[in-house]
Amino acid sequence: MGYRERYRHMRRLGYDPKRARRGAKDGCYIATAIYGSYDSPEVWTLRRFRDYKLANNFWGKIFIKVYYFFSPTIVKLFGKTKWFNSFWKNRLDKMVKKLNDEGVSNKPYNDNKKEC
């Protein structure tokens, strides 16, 4: 899918470039750096996974705390490098596909709001 097709697809899913936030305070730092927006379908999927799976168990909560401690610095240091982006994009794409296949939605998402 080319850039224009991907952009149109993201707009149909509810992406609003005016609302896009890079490096949100409580956001998915690495995914936001890789996908270019806190409000992209891939990041929506990962945020749901964080809020509905990881945040509901002890080890998941530990992972979240460690991730938010280290990831802002990691993204500042390496976020614009080609090797960092290619390393994480491949892994995140596989994870997002698996989560979508398991039923985790990639529709627009607001943190900390329970969905029906």
C-alpha positions in Angstrom: 0.0 0.0 0.0 1.4 3.4 -1.0 1.5 6.5 1.1 -1.6 8.0 -0.3 -3.6 4.8 0.0 -2.4 4.3 3.5 -3.3 7.9 4.4 -6.8 7.6 2.9 -7.2 4.3 4.8 -6.2 5.9 8.1 -8.6 8.9 7.5 -11.4 6.4 7.0 -10.5 4.8 10.3 -10.7 8.1 12.1 -7.2 9.4 11.9 -7.1 13.2 12.2 -3.7 14.7 11.5 -4.6 17.8 13.6 -5.0 15.6 16.6 -1.8 13.6 16.0 0.5 13.8 19.0 4.1 12.7 18.8 5.6 11.6 22.0 2.4 11.8 24.1 2.9 12.1 27.8 1.6 8.6 28.5 1.8 7.3 25.0 3.4 4.4 23.2 6.7 6.1 22.6 8.4 3.5 20.3 5.2 2.8 18.3 4.5 6.5 17.9 8.1 7.0 16.6 7.8 4.1 14.2 4.3 4.8 12.9 4.6 8.6 13.0 1.5 9.3 15.1 0.0 8.5 18.4 -3.3 8.3 16.5 -2.5 5.6 14.0 -4.4 2.3 13.7 -1.3 0.3 14.8 -0.8 2.5 17.9 -4.6 2.2 18.7 -4.2 -1.6 18.7 -1.1 -1.5 20.9 -2.8 1.0 23.3 -5.8 -1.4 23.7 -3.4 -4.3 24.3 -1.7 -2.2 27.0 -4.9 -1.1 28.7 -6.9 -4.3 28.5 -4.3 -7.0 28.7 -1.0 -5.8 30.2 -2.5 -3.4 32.8 -4.7 -6.2 34.2 -1.9 -8.4 35.6 1.1 -8.0 37.8 3.9 -8.7 35.3 2.1 -6.5 32.7 2.0 -3.6 35.1 5.7 -4.1 35.8 6.5 -4.1 32.0 4.5 -0.9 31.5 6.4 0.9 34.3 9.8 -0.2 33.0 8.8 0.6 29.4 7.7 4.2 30.3 10.8 4.7 32.3 13.2 3.8 29.5 11.4 4.3 26.2 11.3 8.1 26.1 15.1 8.2 26.4 15.6 5.4 23.9 13.4 7.2 21.3 15.2 10.5 21.9 18.5 8.8 21.2 17.6 6.4 18.4 14.1 7.3 17.2 15.2 8.9 13.9 17.8 6.3 13.0 17.1 3.9 10.1 18.3 0.8 12.0 16.0 1.5 14.9 13.0 2.0 12.7 13.6 -1.0 10.6 14.3 -3.2 13.7 11.1 -2.2 15.5 8.8 -1.8 12.5 9.1 -5.4 11.5 8.5 -6.6 15.1 5.6 -4.3 15.8 3.9 -5.1 12.5 3.9 -8.8 13.4 2.6 -8.1 16.9 -0.2 -5.7 15.6 -1.2 -8.3 13.0 -1.4 -11.0 15.6 -3.4 -8.8 18.0 -5.8 -7.8 15.2 -6.2 -11.5 14.3 -7.0 -12.2 17.9 -9.8 -9.5 17.9 -8.0 -6.5 19.2 -9.5 -3.5 17.3 -7.6 -1.0 15.3 -10.4 1.6 15.4 -9.9 5.1 17.0 -9.3 4.8 20.7 -9.3 7.2 23.6 -7.1 6.1 26.5 -8.8 5.2 29.9 -12.3 5.1 28.4 -14.0 1.8 28.6 -15.4 0.6 25.3 -18.6 -1.3 24.9 
